[in-house]
Amino acid sequence: MIHLPLERQYLVPAAMMSLLLVLFYSLPDRAHDLLSYQSDLIAAGEWWRLFSGQLLHFELSHLGLNVAGIWVMYLLFAEHAASWRYAILIGTLTLLIGIAMYYFAPSMQYYVGFSAVLYGIFAWGACLDIQRKIRLGYLLLVGMVAKVSWEMWQGPIAIGAADTSGLAVAAHFWGVVSGIIVALAWIAVRRYRRHKRHSPT
């Protein structure tokens, strides 16, 4: 029997993240210009663009795909990060991806969209599934790593408009890398806390 994470601590974070993306989409064009990822302006000191650019969408179809992606990730991995942990996950992934794109993808001059964060959540959740000995996690992680690695080498796999941009390929790759890094840190912190809790005082 499939168990859906319908508890408030799982539903509310996904709903709030969806609403945040809709609100950013609804901002006027001037605000979009001030918030989009633009590497030359980041170099000039507008560091917030590392974060805010990934919350923006200029096309309704792009927004809809990424909001749908939030709920797919919710169905797959919601129980790994309830309540405030979800906000920490999203914030950390967004910042890491922005920094990685800036330093390791210098050809990426302009970028908007939440898809890289979704790729990060997917990789993070697959790693935590593996840590919990859920076999599907291995398949999910290997499949995702293979996809983004192939696309970085050979170019994007054309399965939809959101996957045909070379910019999206680089962003997705660094999303997966960031997700794995966050998962490893997440697991290490849990183990440390568990060890500390059971250690004699």
Secondary structure, 3 states (H helix, E strand, C coil): CCCCCCCHHHHHHHHHHHHHHHHHHCCCHHHHHHHCEEHHHHHCCCCCHHHHHHHCCCCHHHHHHHHHHHHHHHHHHHHHCCCHHHHHHHHHHHHHHHHHHHHHCCCCCEECCCHHHHHHHHHHHHHHHHHCCCCHHHHHHHHHHHHHHHHHHHCCCCCCHHHCCHHHHHHHHHHHHHHHHHHHHHHHHHHHHHHHHHCCC
